[in-house]
Amino acid sequence: MNRIAGCTISGLDDKACRTWLGRVLGETESPMGGGNWLLAHCDDGVTWGRFDEGKWRLGSDVYPDLCPRPTELNLQELRVFSHGEEVLLWRVAGGFRGRVVRDGPALDRDDPLRHHEVGQVLLGDRVLDRADGFTRVGDGSGAEQALPLVLEREPAAHRPRLLLRHFFARDESTGAVRVAVTRLLDLEWESN
């Protein structure tokens, strides 16, 4: 097996995944450091969240008409992420599986296996509402989402952006380098 450079990956069984889901639903505190974000894909929509003042604040708390509350019944995938690590849970037959990706030792800046960061612009070219630390944004097609950030200006000046980190592996037989794992890193407003 080819080694993935710059990170460590560990698996999560169903019990550990349900513990993480309990943390998100307010049963226990998050074990990650500050600046944590959450992205939940549910059967009935998407919910963003952030860890704030010792508890998770979810879009479903602020905009229940738009964002579903993640539960064991409707959750398809859940990502909890910060600058140092990401926890990813996903539904499988009869429960959940997951993995944790943690940043490893830094590689030399000229190393072809050094991680690479890229920004992905998210839906939202107009602000529809602001409430309790969330901004409800939409686009011309009528699609909407509630992001766990406060946008002070219209998205024409700033756009919501998700920062991703790609980790690489080299095929030992061919020498080819490929993206082996991608994790979420940060959520921010991008200046145009």
Buried (B, 14 or more C-beta within 10 A) or exposed (E): EBEBBBBEBEEBEBEBBBBBBEBBBEEEEBEBEEBBBBBBBBEEBBBBBBBBEEEBBBBBBBBEEBBBBBBEEBBBBBBBBBBEBBBBBBBEEEEBBBBBBEBBEEBEEEEEBBBEEEBEEBBBBEBBBBEEEBBBBBEEEEEBBBBBBEBEEEBEEBBBBBBBBBBBBBEEEEEEBEEBBBBBBBBBBBEE
